Amino acid sequence: MSLLRGTNSWDPYPFILLNLFLSMLAAIQAPVIMMSQNRQDTKDRLRSELDFDVNRRAESEIQGLARKLNSLGEQMGDLEDLIRGKASGGGGVTAPRQ
């Protein structure tokens, strides 16, 4: 801006000092901000690992429940077959499937 006016001077006194303070403040804040971000990243990584473990355990529980439901469905089908066999004349009674 001083080049447009034709003078060869720096910015007026208060602006140079203000620029110096802002530069020093940025130099002090930058490492603090970086450390804070690294610490938050570590917390987020640990939280995601714990979530993955919980999800894996929940998946195995759900698979176990699905197997139990399938087994109960087969047993109910066997009982229905047994009851129908008795109701229709009681031919040969067989043991339920496993």
C-alpha positions as CSV (number, residue, x, y, z in Angstrom):
1,M,0.0,0.0,0.0
2,S,2.9,2.3,0.7
3,L,4.2,1.7,-2.8
4,L,1.1,3.1,-4.3
5,R,1.4,6.3,-2.4
6,G,4.9,6.7,-3.6
7,T,6.6,6.6,-0.2
8,N,9.1,4.0,1.0
9,S,7.8,3.6,4.5
10,W,6.5,0.7,6.6
11,D,2.9,0.6,8.0
12,P,2.2,3.1,10.8
13,Y,3.4,2.2,14.3
14,P,0.3,0.5,15.9
15,F,-0.2,-1.8,12.9
16,I,3.3,-3.2,13.0
17,L,3.0,-3.9,16.7
18,L,-0.4,-5.5,16.2
19,N,1.0,-7.7,13.4
20,L,3.8,-8.8,15.7
21,F,1.4,-9.7,18.6
22,L,-0.9,-11.7,16.2
23,S,2.1,-13.6,14.8
24,M,3.4,-14.5,18.3
25,L,-0.1,-15.6,19.3
26,A,-0.4,-17.9,16.3
27,A,3.0,-19.3,17.0
28,I,2.0,-20.1,20.6
29,Q,-1.4,-21.5,19.8
30,A,-0.4,-23.8,16.9
31,P,1.4,-26.5,19.0
32,V,-1.3,-26.5,21.6
33,I,-4.0,-27.0,19.0
34,M,-2.0,-29.8,17.3
35,M,-1.5,-31.6,20.7
36,S,-5.2,-31.3,21.4
37,Q,-6.1,-32.8,18.0
38,N,-3.7,-35.7,18.5
39,R,-5.1,-36.5,21.9
40,Q,-8.7,-36.4,20.5
41,D,-7.6,-38.7,17.7
42,T,-6.3,-41.2,20.2
43,K,-9.5,-41.2,22.1
44,D,-11.6,-41.6,18.9
45,R,-9.4,-44.6,17.8
46,L,-9.9,-46.3,21.2
47,R,-13.6,-45.6,21.2
48,S,-13.9,-47.1,17.7
49,E,-12.0,-50.3,18.8
50,L,-14.3,-50.7,21.8
51,D,-17.4,-50.2,19.5
52,F,-16.0,-52.9,17.2
53,D,-15.6,-55.4,20.0
54,V,-19.1,-54.7,21.3
55,N,-20.5,-55.1,17.8
56,R,-18.6,-58.4,17.3
57,R,-20.0,-59.8,20.6
58,A,-23.5,-58.7,19.7
59,E,-23.3,-60.4,16.3
60,S,-22.2,-63.7,17.9
61,E,-25.1,-63.4,20.4
62,I,-27.6,-62.8,17.6
63,Q,-26.2,-65.8,15.7
64,G,-26.7,-67.9,18.8
65,L,-30.3,-66.7,19.2
66,A,-31.0,-67.4,15.5
67,R,-29.7,-71.0,15.9
68,K,-31.9,-71.5,19.0
69,L,-34.9,-70.2,17.1
70,N,-34.3,-72.5,14.2
71,S,-33.9,-75.4,16.6
72,L,-37.2,-74.5,18.3
73,G,-38.9,-74.2,14.9
74,E,-37.7,-77.7,13.9
75,Q,-38.9,-79.1,17.2
76,M,-42.3,-77.5,16.8
77,G,-42.5,-79.0,13.3
78,D,-41.7,-82.4,14.7
79,L,-44.4,-82.0,17.4
80,E,-46.9,-81.0,14.7
81,D,-46.1,-84.1,12.7
82,L,-46.4,-86.2,15.8
83,I,-49.8,-84.7,16.7
84,R,-51.1,-85.1,13.1
85,G,-49.9,-88.7,13.0
86,K,-51.9,-89.5,16.2
87,A,-54.9,-87.6,15.1
88,S,-55.0,-89.3,11.7
89,G,-54.8,-92.8,13.0
90,G,-51.7,-93.1,15.0
91,G,-49.6,-95.1,12.5
92,G,-45.9,-95.3,13.3
93,V,-44.7,-92.9,15.9
94,T,-41.1,-91.8,15.3
95,A,-38.8,-90.0,17.5
96,P,-38.4,-86.2,16.8
97,R,-35.6,-85.1,14.6
98,Q,-32.6,-83.3,16.1
